[in-house]
Amino acid sequence: MTLLPVAILMNLGNELTDDAGMRVLYAAVLGGIGGLLGFAASFLTKNKSRNIKIFATIALVGVSGASVWFLSSNLTDNDILYEEWITQKIGGIEFDSPTKLALRTWEIPQSVAWIYSEMNLYSDAGDERSTSFLQTRILTDTISIEDVYSISLEGMLQKLNVNLEEVKLDVFGADDEEISAMFSFNLKGKTVYGYGFMYLRGETLESIWLMPLKKGFSREYIEEFEAGIFPDYE
């Protein structure tokens, strides 16, 4: 009983940092806390029945596991910046992200069927904020990339019931083939930041979105993400 919370909490350091020295420090501190919890539970139940000891052991594992989940799911953007990111390539864009994106749907909404002949949506399925990649083929060459970017962003923000008049756009760079911009809006009384990158080559239109759902991204996170985007210009 004493060793269970020690083993669980010692490994929590692996979730909190990639730095070897800090992992050792976290293992020492958190393992010590786990040892105290296990010792206390063992002392309080040493004269109790077998059923009570089993229940106490299950409770310890539950508390320790919940601690691991809570701390690892509440990493700050500053913490994430120091983690090892995953390099992925979808279509003609290579990019780095802390989360793995997977294909979620390939259906074209009827409202945009007039402009898209193909649409694949990749996402990390985040609950509080999401990273998504939209891979499409367009049926017209008369729409500018800036217009498509604006229409796409407004459509997503309308789904979040965002007041579009309060949305601010900070364009990092734009030309006839691509646009990179950070945007901000009010979410439950707090200003949050998101990001979108769009790349047009021939009939293929691809975009990456960092979209706040319940919380936003820091500017440092967005700048790091943008620096890891590499379109295939060939």
Backbone as CSV, one residue per row, in Angstrom:
resi,resn,N_x,N_y,N_z,CA_x,CA_y,CA_z,C_x,C_y,C_z
1,MET,0.827,-1.205,0.000,0.000,0.000,0.000,0.862,1.255,0.000
2,THR,1.967,1.224,0.716,2.834,2.399,0.809,3.508,2.696,-0.516
3,LEU,3.859,1.643,-1.275,4.632,1.839,-2.499,3.794,2.263,-3.698
4,LEU,2.491,1.985,-3.682,1.659,2.308,-4.835,1.642,3.802,-5.164
5,PRO,1.281,4.676,-4.209,1.284,6.111,-4.540,2.680,6.637,-4.849
6,VAL,3.710,6.030,-4.257,5.083,6.442,-4.565,5.376,6.197,-6.040
7,ALA,5.071,4.993,-6.515,5.351,4.630,-7.906,4.569,5.508,-8.879
8,ILE,3.296,5.768,-8.556,2.457,6.565,-9.458,2.925,8.005,-9.519
9,LEU,3.133,8.625,-8.355,3.488,10.040,-8.318,4.913,10.301,-8.774
10,MET,5.812,9.347,-8.583,7.185,9.532,-9.058,7.207,9.694,-10.574
11,ASN,6.340,8.960,-11.274,6.304,9.022,-12.736,5.598,10.261,-13.254
12,LEU,4.955,11.008,-12.357,4.271,12.220,-12.782,5.246,13.240,-13.346
13,GLY,6.483,13.226,-12.878,7.482,14.158,-13.386,7.690,14.034,-14.883
14,ASN,7.490,12.832,-15.422,7.649,12.628,-16.866,6.605,13.401,-17.660
15,GLU,5.441,13.647,-17.021,4.374,14.377,-17.692,4.550,15.883,-17.574
16,LEU,5.313,16.326,-16.596,5.424,17.751,-16.318,6.584,18.421,-17.025
17,THR,7.615,17.667,-17.409,8.777,18.293,-18.029,9.560,17.276,-18.840
18,ASP,10.315,17.778,-19.828,11.216,16.930,-20.610,12.652,17.049,-20.128
19,ASP,12.902,17.966,-19.190,14.246,18.185,-18.672,14.612,17.073,-17.689
20,ALA,15.734,16.387,-17.964,16.119,15.230,-17.150,16.343,15.619,-15.691
21,GLY,17.003,16.762,-15.463,17.264,17.200,-14.094,15.987,17.492,-13.331
22,MET,15.034,18.158,-14.003,13.766,18.479,-13.355,12.938,17.222,-13.106
23,ARG,13.065,16.218,-13.990,12.345,14.965,-13.768,12.815,14.295,-12.478
24,VAL,14.130,14.335,-12.251,14.677,13.757,-11.017,14.145,14.498,-9.802
25,LEU,14.116,15.837,-9.898,13.631,16.645,-8.785,12.160,16.365,-8.514
26,TYR,11.352,16.335,-9.594,9.928,16.038,-9.426,9.723,14.644,-8.836
27,ALA,10.526,13.690,-9.288,10.393,12.327,-8.782,10.657,12.279,-7.279
28,ALA,11.673,13.034,-6.829,12.003,13.054,-5.401,10.889,13.694,-4.583
29,VAL,10.426,14.859,-5.046,9.405,15.593,-4.291,8.071,14.855,-4.296
30,LEU,7.609,14.474,-5.503,6.302,13.824,-5.614,6.330,12.416,-5.037
31,GLY,7.469,11.724,-5.193,7.582,10.395,-4.587,7.516,10.468,-3.076
32,GLY,8.111,11.528,-2.514,8.035,11.720,-1.066,6.621,11.952,-0.599
33,ILE,5.871,12.747,-1.372,4.461,12.983,-1.038,3.674,11.678,-1.108
34,GLY,3.956,10.903,-2.164,3.282,9.610,-2.291,3.594,8.690,-1.128
35,GLY,4.861,8.719,-0.681,5.247,7.898,0.461,4.497,8.298,1.728
36,LEU,4.330,9.590,1.937,3.589,10.063,3.111,2.130,9.622,3.049
37,LEU,1.531,9.724,1.863,0.144,9.287,1.711,0.002,7.791,1.981
38,GLY,0.933,7.023,1.397,0.873,5.578,1.590,1.106,5.183,3.029
39,PHE,2.079,5.825,3.696,2.362,5.519,5.090,1.173,5.852,5.981
40,ALA,0.545,7.011,5.714,-0.606,7.412,6.517,-1.756,6.428,6.358
41,ALA,-2.007,6.016,5.127,-3.088,5.072,4.882,-2.788,3.722,5.527
42,SER,-1.539,3.278,5.438,-1.142,2.001,6.031,-1.273,2.034,7.556
43,PHE,-0.862,3.164,8.150,-0.923,3.294,9.607,-2.367,3.297,10.098
44,LEU,-3.238,4.009,9.364,-4.632,4.144,9.799,-5.434,2.865,9.607
45,THR,-4.949,1.970,8.743,-5.728,0.760,8.457,-5.041,-0.522,8.933
46,LYS,-3.943,-0.400,9.666,-3.172,-1.603,10.002,-3.945,-2.580,10.881
47,ASN,-4.870,-2.089,11.686,-5.659,-2.968,12.554,-7.070,-3.171,12.021
48,LYS,-7.298,-2.765,10.776,-8.631,-2.871,10.200,-8.780,-4.189,9.441
49,SER,-10.020,-4.450,9.026,-10.304,-5.693,8.302,-9.698,-5.658,6.905
50,ARG,-9.662,-6.816,6.283,-9.088,-6.942,4.944,-9.857,-6.096,3.930
51,ASN,-11.190,-6.063,4.066,-11.999,-5.286,3.127,-11.684,-3.792,3.198
52,ILE,-11.457,-3.303,4.415,-11.128,-1.885,4.584,-9.767,-1.584,3.968
53,LYS,-8.803,-2.496,4.146,-7.487,-2.297,3.554,-7.558,-2.281,2.024
54,ILE,-8.384,-3.169,1.468,-8.540,-3.186,0.012,-9.166,-1.883,-0.474
55,PHE,-10.184,-1.424,0.247,-10.838,-0.166,-0.113,-9.859,0.998,-0.034
56,ALA,-9.029,1.015,1.010,-8.049,2.099,1.175,-7.035,2.084,0.043
57,THR,-6.606,0.880,-0.371,-5.659,0.765,-1.473,-6.256,1.307,-2.768
58,ILE,-7.509,0.940,-3.038,-8.193,1.434,-4.240,-8.319,2.954,-4.198
59,ALA,-8.649,3.489,-3.020,-8.780,4.938,-2.876,-7.447,5.645,-3.129
60,LEU,-6.352,5.049,-2.625,-5.025,5.640,-2.847,-4.672,5.684,-4.322
61,VAL,-4.922,4.580,-5.007,-4.632,4.534,-6.444,-5.467,5.578,-7.177
62,GLY,-6.733,5.709,-6.763,-7.611,6.691,-7.394,-7.130,8.111,-7.195
63,VAL,-6.758,8.435,-5.959,-6.271,9.787,-5.655,-4.972,10.076,-6.403
64,SER,-4.065,9.124,-6.414,-2.787,9.319,-7.103,-2.989,9.462,-8.608
65,GLY,-3.847,8.620,-9.158,-4.120,8.696,-10.596,-4.791,10.006,-10.973
66,ALA,-5.717,10.468,-10.128,-6.390,11.744,-10.384,-5.388,12.894,-10.347
67,SER,-4.407,12.794,-9.455,-3.380,13.832,-9.372,-2.566,13.884,-10.656
68,VAL,-2.204,12.710,-11.159,-1.447,12.647,-12.413,-2.257,13.276,-13.540
69,TRP,-3.534,12.903,-13.635,-4.377,13.423,-14.711,-4.547,14.922,-14.596
70,PHE,-4.825,15.427,-13.373,-5.078,16.855,-13.181,-3.862,17.687,-13.535
71,LEU,-2.701,17.293,-13.069,-1.499,18.090,-13.302,-1.045,18.027,-14.749
72,SER,-1.135,16.846,-15.358,-0.679,16.706,-16.742,-1.640,17.379,-17.721
73,SER,-2.938,17.532,-17.337,-3.904,18.165,-18.221,-3.980,19.662,-18.004
74,ASN,-3.228,20.196,-17.046,-3.248,21.617,-16.767,-1.882,22.260,-16.978
75,LEU,-1.156,21.752,-17.952,0.116,22.357,-18.306,-0.115,23.732,-18.912
76,THR,0.735,24.678,-18.605,0.642,25.997,-19.208,1.290,25.976,-20.581
77,ASP,1.029,27.013,-21.376,1.663,27.097,-22.690,3.171,27.173,-22.554
78,ASN,3.650,27.828,-21.499,5.092,27.910,-21.280,5.690,26.527,-21.052
79,ASP,4.953,25.660,-20.334,5.404,24.278,-20.137,5.454,23.537,-21.469
80,ILE,4.390,23.722,-22.272,4.277,23.000,-23.535,5.377,23.394,-24.516
81,LEU,5.814,24.652,-24.450,6.862,25.119,-25.354,8.161,24.337,-25.186
82,TYR,8.381,23.798,-23.984,9.622,23.073,-23.703,9.464,21.565,-23.888
83,GLU,8.270,21.130,-24.291,8.074,19.722,-24.587,8.529,19.415,-26.017
84,GLU,8.686,18.145,-26.315,9.038,17.739,-27.672,7.784,17.706,-28.527
85,TRP,7.754,18.482,-29.601,6.593,18.540,-30.478,6.687,17.489,-31.573
86,ILE,5.543,17.163,-32.145,5.457,16.129,-33.174,5.482,16.783,-34.548
87,THR,6.363,16.314,-35.428,6.395,16.803,-36.802,5.442,15.973,-37.646
88,GLN,4.500,16.648,-38.301,3.507,15.976,-39.127,3.477,16.622,-40.504
89,LYS,3.043,15.857,-41.501,2.831,16.423,-42.827,1.491,15.940,-43.352
90,ILE,0.644,16.911,-43.675,-0.655,16.620,-44.262,-0.728,17.404,-45.568
91,GLY,-1.002,16.709,-46.661,-1.040,17.386,-47.943,0.300,18.003,-48.273
92,GLY,0.302,19.302,-48.536,1.530,19.985,-48.907,2.126,20.822,-47.806
93,ILE,1.734,20.585,-46.558,2.246,21.382,-45.447,2.833,20.481,-44.362
94,GLU,4.055,20.773,-43.987,4.682,20.118,-42.834,4.631,21.092,-41.666
95,PHE,4.316,20.591,-40.487,4.193,21.464,-39.325,4.494,20.695,-38.040
96,ASP,4.855,21.440,-37.012,5.116,20.865,-35.696,3.967,21.206,-34.762
97,SER,3.587,20.245,-33.951,2.485,20.446,-33.011,2.689,19.550,-31.792
98,PRO,2.284,19.999,-30.602,2.411,19.144,-29.419,1.397,18.008,-29.395
99,THR,0.370,18.085,-30.250,-0.653,17.042,-30.299,-0.733,16.453,-31.704
100,LYS,-1.115,15.190,-31.774,-1.220,14.482,-33.048,-2.606,14.711,-33.654
101,LEU,-2.632,15.100,-34.921,-3.897,15.310,-35.597,-4.314,14.044,-36.349
102,ALA,-5.607,13.759,-36.336,-6.129,12.578,-37.021,-7.341,12.978,-37.863
103,LEU,-7.590,12.224,-38.922,-8.715,12.510,-39.803,-10.029,12.296,-39.050
104,ARG,-10.874,13.331,-39.052,-12.144,13.274,-38.323,-13.341,13.135,-39.260
105,THR,-13.311,13.836,-40.390,-14.427,13.747,-41.326,-13.963,14.127,-42.725
106,TRP,-14.681,13.652,-43.727,-14.382,13.984,-45.110,-15.667,14.404,-45.844
107,GLU,-16.712,14.707,-45.079,-17.974,15.135,-45.671,-17.963,16.633,-45.949
108,ILE,-18.549,17.033,-47.061,-18.624,18.442,-47.435,-19.988,18.988,-47.015
109,PRO,-20.033,19.991,-46.136,-21.317,20.600,-45.765,-22.024,21.162,-46.997
110,GLN,-23.326,21.018,-47.056,-24.084,21.458,-48.217,-23.919,22.943,-48.489
111,SER,-23.712,23.719,-47.424,-23.624,25.176,-47.568,-22.380,25.629,-48.326
112,VAL,-21.355,24.767,-48.392,-20.119,25.153,-49.094,-19.820,24.209,-50.258
113,ALA,-20.795,23.394,-50.647,-20.582,22.436,-51.730,-20.353,23.130,-53.065
114,TRP,-20.754,24.380,-53.166,-20.571,25.116,-54.412,-19.124,25.540,-54.643
115,ILE,-18.328,25.539,-53.593,-16.945,25.991,-53.724,-15.928,24.873,-53.519
116,TYR,-16.301,23.793,-52.788,-15.356,22.715,-52.487,-15.766,21.424,-53.170
117,SER,-14.818,20.742,-53.802,-15.073,19.420,-54.378,-14.523,18.319,-53.473
118,GLU,-13.676,18.687,-52.528,-13.094,17.726,-51.588,-12.808,18.443,-50.279
119,MET,-13.048,17.770,-49.170,-12.803,18.386,-47.873,-12.468,17.309,-46.844
120,ASN,-11.263,17.394,-46.279,-10.839,16.482,-45.219,-10.462,17.292,-43.992
121,LEU,-11.049,16.951,-42.865,-10.771,17.678,-41.630,-9.978,16.800,-40.670
122,TYR,-8.797,17.279,-40.300,-7.955,16.618,-39.311,-7.975,17.460,-38.030
123,SER,-7.974,16.798,-36.879,-8.042,17.543,-35.626,-7.460,16.723,-34.492
124,ASP,-7.061,17.443,-33.415,-6.631,16.738,-32.208,-7.795,16.541,-31.238
125,ALA,-8.998,16.966,-31.645,-10.223,16.778,-30.852,-10.107,17.361,-29.456
126,GLY,-9.443,18.508,-29.332,-9.313,19.149,-28.029,-10.643,19.670,-27.513
127,ASP,-10.839,19.606,-26.191,-12.083,20.077,-25.589,-12.040,21.568,-25.256
128,GLU,-10.896,22.044,-24.764,-10.795,23.437,-24.350,-10.287,24.331,-25.476
129,ARG,-9.508,23.777,-26.355,-9.027,24.458,-27.544,-8.589,23.382,-28.519
130,SER,-8.613,23.709,-29.784,-8.320,22.666,-30.768,-7.305,23.127,-31.805
131,THR,-6.566,22.145,-32.312,-5.686,22.347,-33.453,-6.259,21.521,-34.594
132,SER,-6.537,22.149,-35.711,-7.160,21.434,-36.815,-6.504,21.783,-38.150
133,PHE,-6.630,20.876,-39.084,-6.070,21.040,-40.426,-7.188,20.756,-41.417
134,LEU,-7.450,21.719,-42.297,-8.510,21.565,-43.289,-7.876,21.453,-44.672
135,GLN,-8.088,20.306,-45.309,-7.516,20.013,-46.629,-8.659,19.988,-47.646
136,THR,-8.627,20.894,-48.632,-9.745,21.011,-49.556,-9.272,21.197,-50.994
137,ARG,-10.207,20.942,-51.906,-10.030,21.298,-53.319,-11.180,22.229,-53.699
138,ILE,-10.850,23.323,-54.363,-11.859,24.325,-54.676,-12.301,24.218,-56.128
139,LEU,-13.535,24.660,-56.394,-14.116,24.555,-57.721,-14.032,25.852,-58.514
140,THR,-13.523,26.905,-57.894,-13.450,28.187,-58.572,-12.088,28.834,-58.361
141,ASP,-11.676,29.635,-59.296,-10.407,30.344,-59.160,-10.615,31.854,-59.091
142,THR,-11.851,32.248,-58.780,-12.178,33.677,-58.753,-12.214,34.248,-57.339
143,ILE,-11.932,33.433,-56.330,-11.971,33.903,-54.945,-10.544,34.077,-54.432
144,SER,-10.283,35.198,-53.807,-8.948,35.452,-53.273,-8.765,34.700,-51.965
145,ILE,-7.505,34.409,-51.648,-7.212,33.663,-50.429,-7.601,34.470,-49.191
146,GLU,-7.510,35.796,-49.269,-7.909,36.622,-48.129,-9.410,36.523,-47.880
147,ASP,-10.200,36.462,-48.969,-11.649,36.319,-48.822,-12.009,34.971,-48.201
148,VAL,-11.357,33.908,-48.691,-11.635,32.574,-48.155,-11.225,32.493,-46.686
149,TYR,-10.083,33.102,-46.355,-9.628,33.113,-44.957,-10.671,33.789,-44.068
150,SER,-11.137,34.943,-44.486,-12.115,35.693,-43.690,-13.412,34.917,-43.538
151,ILE,-13.890,34.327,-44.638,-15.134,33.565,-44.597,-14.996,32.355,-43.667
152,SER,-13.866,31.651,-43.764,-13.637,30.467,-42.926,-13.582,30.845,-41.450
153,LEU,-12.830,31.899,-41.126,-12.693,32.330,-39.739,-14.035,32.790,-39.168
154,GLU,-14.765,33.588,-39.942,-16.066,34.067,-39.466,-17.025,32.915,-39.233
155,GLY,-16.991,31.912,-40.106,-17.876,30.758,-39.949,-17.599,30.001,-38.667
156,MET,-16.312,29.802,-38.344,-15.956,29.088,-37.111,-16.314,29.898,-35.871
157,LEU,-16.076,31.204,-35.928,-16.353,32.043,-34.761,-17.858,32.194,-34.516
158,GLN,-18.640,32.183,-35.592,-20.090,32.250,-35.434,-20.615,31.021,-34.697
159,LYS,-19.977,29.874,-34.930,-20.356,28.652,-34.215,-20.120,28.794,-32.714
160,LEU,-19.165,29.653,-32.335,-18.855,29.883,-30.920,-19.635,31.073,-30.360
161,ASN,-20.551,31.617,-31.179,-21.361,32.776,-30.781,-20.497,33.989,-30.435
162,VAL,-19.434,34.170,-31.217,-18.534,35.302,-31.011,-19.081,36.525,-31.746
163,ASN,-19.012,37.674,-31.077,-19.385,38.931,-31.720,-18.288,39.312,-32.713
164,LEU,-18.576,39.200,-34.003,-17.554,39.401,-35.028,-17.031,40.837,-35.048
165,GLU,-17.817,41.779,-34.551,-17.360,43.169,-34.529,-16.211,43.373,-33.535
166,GLU,-16.078,42.449,-32.580,-15.029,42.575,-31.577,-13.771,41.792,-31.934
167,VAL,-13.798,41.062,-33.058,-12.648,40.250,-33.466,-11.551,41.153,-34.024
168,LYS,-10.326,40.936,-33.563,-9.171,41.688,-34.048,-8.215,40.737,-34.761
169,LEU,-7.677,41.187,-35.872,-6.797,40.360,-36.692,-5.418,40.990,-36.770
170,ASP,-4.405,40.181,-36.481,-3.007,40.630,-36.561,-2.327,39.784,-37.638
171,VAL,-2.188,40.354,-38.828,-1.645,39.612,-39.968,-0.128,39.577,-39.882
172,PHE,0.436,38.355,-39.827,1.889,38.197,-39.803,2.486,38.299,-41.207
173,GLY,1.735,37.828,-42.199,2.210,37.859,-43.575,1.107,37.407,-44.515
174,ALA,1.065,37.982,-45.715,0.025,37.609,-46.681,0.483,37.916,-48.103
175,ASP,0.138,37.017,-49.031,0.331,37.258,-50.457,-0.755,36.494,-51.198
176,ASP,-0.580,36.278,-52.506,-1.620,35.622,-53.300,-1.757,34.136,-52.987
177,GLU,-0.741,33.535,-52.354,-0.749,32.092,-52.104,-0.978,31.720,-50.645
178,GLU,-0.614,32.589,-49.731,-0.751,32.217,-48.325,-1.032,33.424,-47.443
179,ILE,-1.600,33.125,-46.306,-1.847,34.149,-45.305,-1.650,33.536,-43.923
180,SER,-0.983,34.269,-43.049,-0.717,33.829,-41.675,-1.144,34.954,-40.748
181,ALA,-2.037,34.650,-39.810,-2.562,35.718,-38.959,-3.012,35.186,-37.607
182,MET,-2.810,36.003,-36.596,-3.331,35.737,-35.252,-4.612,36.550,-35.081
183,PHE,-5.582,35.979,-34.399,-6.815,36.711,-34.148,-7.155,36.645,-32.664
184,SER,-7.931,37.595,-32.213,-8.346,37.622,-30.812,-9.821,38.004,-30.724
185,PHE,-10.470,37.525,-29.675,-11.865,37.867,-29.441,-12.197,37.672,-27.967
186,ASN,-13.362,38.111,-27.569,-13.791,38.029,-26.176,-14.512,36.714,-25.928
187,LEU,-14.033,35.966,-24.966,-14.640,34.684,-24.598,-14.937,34.692,-23.109
188,LYS,-16.207,34.823,-22.769,-16.656,34.857,-21.376,-15.919,35.940,-20.578
189,GLY,-15.813,37.123,-21.182,-15.232,38.259,-20.498,-13.718,38.324,-20.530
190,LYS,-13.082,37.406,-21.253,-11.630,37.372,-21.314,-11.164,37.357,-22.764
191,THR,-10.130,38.138,-23.062,-9.577,38.145,-24.412,-8.727,36.898,-24.642
192,VAL,-9.045,36.147,-25.692,-8.299,34.932,-26.018,-7.730,35.064,-27.424
193,TYR,-6.660,34.304,-27.674,-5.955,34.384,-28.945,-5.984,33.045,-29.683
194,GLY,-6.130,33.149,-30.996,-6.074,31.984,-31.863,-5.219,32.299,-33.075
195,TYR,-5.138,31.351,-33.998,-4.241,31.529,-35.141,-4.752,30.729,-36.335
196,GLY,-4.493,31.281,-37.526,-4.842,30.560,-38.734,-3.808,30.770,-39.833
197,PHE,-3.466,29.679,-40.516,-2.550,29.728,-41.657,-3.252,29.083,-42.835
198,MET,-3.243,29.748,-43.977,-3.906,29.214,-45.172,-2.948,29.268,-46.353
199,TYR,-2.966,28.189,-47.155,-2.031,28.050,-48.276,-2.792,27.559,-49.501
200,LEU,-2.661,28.294,-50.603,-3.339,27.968,-51.851,-2.318,27.616,-52.921
201,ARG,-2.457,26.439,-53.523,-1.601,26.037,-54.645,-2.473,25.319,-55.667
202,GLY,-2.688,25.972,-56.788,-3.596,25.422,-57.793,-5.009,25.346,-57.264
203,GLU,-5.594,24.145,-57.330,-6.954,23.942,-56.827,-6.972,23.493,-55.366
204,THR,-5.809,23.280,-54.799,-5.721,22.793,-53.426,-5.617,23.956,-52.441
205,LEU,-6.505,23.963,-51.475,-6.504,24.994,-50.441,-6.412,24.293,-49.085
206,GLU,-5.334,24.582,-48.346,-5.104,23.925,-47.053,-4.925,24.978,-45.968
207,SER,-5.424,24.669,-44.788,-5.323,25.635,-43.691,-5.158,24.924,-42.356
208,ILE,-4.483,25.606,-41.436,-4.276,25.115,-40.075,-4.858,26.149,-39.121
209,TRP,-5.581,25.674,-38.115,-6.246,26.589,-37.187,-5.978,26.202,-35.739
210,LEU,-5.586,27.198,-34.957,-5.535,27.065,-33.499,-6.752,27.809,-32.975
211,MET,-7.770,27.076,-32.558,-9.042,27.696,-32.232,-9.381,27.574,-30.744
212,PRO,-9.524,28.718,-30.061,-9.961,28.677,-28.659,-11.418,28.210,-28.575
213,LEU,-11.702,27.300,-27.669,-13.061,26.851,-27.412,-13.519,27.280,-26.020
214,LYS,-12.659,26.993,-25.026,-12.895,27.445,-23.664,-11.753,28.306,-23.149
215,LYS,-10.589,28.160,-23.752,-9.437,28.994,-23.422,-8.588,29.182,-24.668
216,GLY,-7.723,30.208,-24.644,-6.947,30.531,-25.828,-5.515,30.051,-25.769
217,PHE,-4.731,30.519,-26.725,-3.312,30.210,-26.835,-2.514,31.472,-26.516
218,SER,-1.343,31.309,-25.932,-0.489,32.470,-25.672,0.159,32.924,-26.973
219,ARG,0.587,34.178,-27.021,1.257,34.690,-28.212,2.552,33.918,-28.477
220,GLU,3.277,33.544,-27.392,4.516,32.789,-27.544,4.256,31.424,-28.176
221,TYR,3.156,30.788,-27.777,2.774,29.491,-28.341,2.477,29.648,-29.834
222,ILE,1.722,30.682,-30.169,1.347,30.920,-31.565,2.582,31.196,-32.422
223,GLU,3.502,32.004,-31.914,4.717,32.310,-32.662,5.567,31.068,-32.874
224,GLU,5.628,30.201,-31.860,6.381,28.954,-31.988,5.720,28.038,-33.010
225,PHE,4.399,27.981,-32.977,3.663,27.142,-33.918,3.865,27.640,-35.344
226,GLU,3.767,28.952,-35.539,3.928,29.517,-36.876,5.324,29.237,-37.432
227,ALA,6.338,29.304,-36.572,7.713,29.079,-37.011,7.936,27.646,-37.484
228,GLY,7.066,26.719,-37.084,7.217,25.313,-37.458,6.385,24.903,-38.653
229,ILE,5.803,25.864,-39.370,4.992,25.562,-40.557,5.850,25.690,-41.816
230,PHE,5.881,24.614,-42.638,6.705,24.621,-43.841,5.892,24.119,-45.035
231,PRO,5.317,25.031,-45.813,4.581,24.611,-47.018,5.530,24.047,-48.063
232,ASP,4.992,23.169,-48.902,5.769,22.612,-50.013,5.597,23.530,-51.216
233,TYR,6.615,24.344,-51.481,6.525,25.323,-52.565,6.882,24.754,-53.932
234,GLU,7.289,23.515,-53.988,7.699,22.934,-55.286,6.493,22.601,-56.145
